[in-house]
């Protein structure tokens, strides 16, 4: 395909893959050049018009240096429709030479010659190949190339058991630098760290930037012990460095995880996940340290399990494989209170297997996926509710929020958009937050509660009683309900201490004007005890099991 017609010479210089086109009449005299041809030959259209193609487009054999017959003369002599132009050097008007390739074709009124700068095309191809496997900020290989080379090392391990190791290194203060001084400062820090690390490595080692503030090392022919020593040396090197940006000086530290290449590894991503898991554990255990990945380490095993969930959760979100069930929260005394339904999420695997939230929620919380999960629940639960008949007796929809969602500044706006899209009245929604989540970021929890209560939403403090300072925070958080921790409720009939705790929480809640909800109301005996104490609502298998909204609707009037 001939492209670039009508483009400027400046644009032509930027795109070496574009073709120059020369049109000649039946006598082989130039009648038109496109801008790319002008740029490549050094002739402009006015200079070239009427000149012989031999003069405007003189070519020599690239191998022998002998002049070649111009393409039009050859086509006129040999006949045929077209022939390729290759192994040729074009002598430009200023005396330079370009390695070219192209084709000459016969037209009804003359001839067309299309050609391009083969040398520049090769250079661009090389540059694009380089860019495809290198990080533009540091010049180090990127994640894709790192994993490709890691696969080569793993193949060696599979074949002959050669010892190789991988290091995953993460800067501990990168976000502080980025947020304080901007992305230019962050990029400069990454370049300086790269410069610090490279001299510490052997010629056979490979350093890569994996993304963000994360670096990876491939240590060829290196034992796990030697890899741990090298990682410790790199961390010490980073710790000694002082990053200066204008008037600010930062002390930088790093954490590292080390993982071996083993014959039972499923692939390079599996080795990388082990090193990443070890690095995460190093951060949790105090930062600025090295952690070696061992399968038998319980913390590492837990992190490994959670990390494997991360991609599964993200994929399930993208493929809409989460589902909602709803569990009834009923007034203990019939007719004395509104009906409530709590939205409960589960994951449907590709083969239809149902995965309960206890299996994936810890991973979603640890790796900051809960804002996306909670936002999905809000939008889908409100959409389902909007499809049901409304009315004064419609139930209150209860939706759980995680601690990370409370810290997500965009979440209240997402809720507003969903209310606008579904026309569900905010007064029909109650957001549940755990006591632990609220206390962990009290100021943000208070701000979100105030914001959404301003729309008319309600709030419940979930798992109440589990924390040490529970009662003190009730004066601070403007909630409407207390959900009594089910650990007290489940055995309250047989455990007088638990029964007293339920009674105490219920009494304090009522003094403060709050409604109380008892979780894990599994038996009629427990429900009767709650009724005697004066708890307002009960939730549990003794009331109803979680069901799709259509089935849950048979318990309450929707």
C-alpha positions, 0 to 999 in steps of 0.5 A: 500500500502506498501511504503518505500522499499529501503529507509534509516532509517534516512528517515524512522524517518522522515516519520512515515506514512511509513511501515516497512516490514518483510518477513518470510519463510514458517517456520516463520524465518526472511529472509528480513527487509526493512530499516523502519522495521530495524528502528522500531524493532531495528534489522538490517538485518544481526542480524535478518536473520534466527531468528524466527519472535517471537524473532524479532517481539515480541508483547504484548496486548496493553490493558492487557500487555499479550504476543501475538502470533506472526502474522505468527504463528497465520496465519499458525494456523488459515489459511486464506490469511491475518489478521490485527495486531492491539491493539499491542505494539512492544517490540524493541531490546533495550527494548522500546515499540511502539504502532503499527498497520499493517497486515500479509499476506500469500505469495507463498513462505512465509509471509509478515508483514507490520506495522507502528508506530501508535503513531508516525502516530497519532502525525504526524496527530496532527502536520499536523492538527495544521500546517493546522490551525496555522501560522508558523511564530507567532504560531497564528491561520491562516486566514482559521481557523479564518474564520471558528471560525468566522462562529461559532460566526456568527451562534450564532448571527443568532440564538439569536442575541448575540453581537460579534465583529471583529477587523482587525489590520494592521501594518503601518511600516512593509514594511519599516522594511522588505525592510530595514532589510530583511524578518527575521526582518519582521518575528521577528517584527510579533512575537513581536507584537503577544506577545504584543497583547495577554496579552491585550485580554480576555480568550474568545478572539482569535488573528490570523495572517491573512497574511502579516502584518495583524492580526484579532481578534474575540471578543466573547460577545463584544459590538461595543463600547467595541471592539473599546476601545480594538482596541484603547488600542492595537494600543497604545500598539503597538505605545509604542513599539520600534522594534530593529534590530541590529543597527536599531530602528523603531517606529511602529504604527498600524491602526484598523477597527472594524465590528460587527457580524450582523444577515444580514451578508452573512457570515464570509468573509462579516464581515471580508470585513467590518473590512478590509474596516474600517481599510483601511479608518483608514489608509486613515484618518491618520493612527494609529487610529481605524475606526468602520464600519457603512453601512451609512458611504459614504467613507466606503460604497465606499471602501466596493464597491471597495473591492467587485470588487477586487475578481471579477477583479482577477477572470475575469483576470483568466477566460479571461473575459475582452474584448477590443473595439477600438475607432477611433481617426481621423484627423480633416482635411481629409488626414492630419495625421495618423489614430489612434485607442484607445483600451478600455477595458470592463468586461464581467460577467459570465452571459454575462452582459457587465460592463463598465470600470468606474465601476471597474477601481477605485477599480483596481487602489486603490488595485493595480490591474491596472498593471495586467489589463494594461499588459492584455490590452497590450498583447491582443491588440498587439495580435489582431493588429498582426492578421491584415494586416500591411502597411505604412497606418496602424493606431497607436494603443493607450493604456492607462497606469495607475499611478501604472503601471508606477511604476511597474518596470517589465512593460517595459520588459513585453512590450518588450516581447509582441513586440517580440511575436507579431512582431508589430512594436513599432512605431505603438503603443502610450501609453496614460498616464494621466497628474495626473498619470505622475505628481504623480510620475514624475521621474518614468514616465520620466524613463518609457517614455524614456525607451519605446520611445527608442524602437520607441513607442509614448506617449500622455498626456491624460486629459491635462488641468485638472491639475493646473501646466499643462504647466510647465510639458510639458517641462519635459515630452517627449510626442508626443501628447496632449489630451485636457481634454474633460470637455473643449471640450464638451461645447466649442461651447456654453462656450467661456471660455472653447473654449479659454482653448482649443485654448490655449492648442492647441497653446502651444502644437503646439509651442512645436511641439506636435500634439493635440487631442480633446476628447469628440467631440460629435457633428458636431458643436464641430468638426467644431469649433476644425477645426477652432481652428486648433486642429489636431485630434478628438475623440468622438461619433461624430467621431465613437463609440467604436467597436470590431476591425473588425468593427473599421477596416471599418473606417480606413485602417488596 
